[in-house]
Each structure stands twice: as C-alpha cells, then as structure tokens.
C-alpha cells in the first residue's frame, strides 16, 4: 500500500557528483513537493508542483532542478553536490494546495 | 511570507501527564493548521489538523486549539505514553505550508 515512494532510500556520493532522487505517488494527488530536512530536523520546502506545473520555488540553489514528467512523479536532480547538501530529502503529495500532505519515506543523502 | 514559531524545542514529561506544544504564525491569511509526528528515522505523519473556521478539534488523546485573533494554535496530548515520544511539527498554510521548527517530546516511563 505504498502511497508515496522514493528511491533511493540512501545515497552516499562524492562532492561534485550529480545525482537524482525519484518520487512517485499512487494517491491520485494533484500537488507534489520536495522538502529538505537538515541535521537540526528543520523541514524546509524546496519545490511545489501542481498538475505538473512549478508553483513554488523557494530560495534553492539552481543546482537543484525538479522535474515532473506526469502528475504522479516528481524527481529531483542535483548537480555538483556539495557537503552542505547532506540531509534527508522528503517528497510529499497532497490532493490540492491547502490539503493534508503525505510524505514519502525520505532519501538520506550523504555527500563526502 | 509566513513565519511559524514553535515552542518548546524539547519537552520531557512523565508517562500519564499531559504535553502542550504551542505555535504562532504571522500571516492572517493562513487557514489550515496541521500537526505532524515524526518518529526517529521515519517520515512525518499527520496526527491532527484544524481549519480556521474551527476553534478546537479533538481525536481521542490529542486535541488542537486555534486562536485566530492571537494567531496561535496548540497541540495537547493527554495521558501521554512512551510511544508518543517523537518530534512534533506544526504548520500553517495558505497557499503553501510553513513548518515550525519542531518539538522533541520524550515521555518518561
């Protein structure tokens, strides 16, 4: 009954590499999000997509590029990884903009 | 944009006691206020939410109160149990979610 899934679960990589994280939801939701949770547990929104259209792009380095091939998927590509990118990245989805968000299991990214 | 403050950052209570976590927000347009629980190593999960047309909502041992005039809302957990130990996040939302900074709750058996 996986509602929101992410791959990979763990990602360990070297500085300067490029990596992608994939997210899929089978809830039929219109809106999907990417969050970054740092070591202090702060949850910060990075991007929000509604019906495949970008609607929120918080102050995030342009090394981060989201891509939504369809309503059920929102992938995150990160170029030129830096040490400070180490965090847990959560994907989430909701029926609409001001609705309950359902989170994926998270991707633990460690940049060495 | 919205600014959500959450207090306290850490909270320890004895099993069976009540726990209260408070949040304030700045944008009077915010109209949806969910609370999420995040256990160690897990994803945040919704435990209760309230909309701006309601002042209080209760679900078994969990309740949320909202004071729109003062722009604050609170989570109340009664008869706490060790499995309530987790990090709790409040959020305020109008067109997007703004999360509070989290409260680490420890229930001591």
Interface residues (C-beta under 8 A of the other chain):
Chain A: X33 X40 X41 X42 X43 X44 X45 X48 X56 X90 X97 X98 X99 X100 X101 X102 X103 X104 X105 X106
Chain B: X31 X32 X34 X38 X42 X43 X44 X45 X46 X49 X87 X89 X93 X94 X95 X96 X97 X98 X99 X101 X102 X104
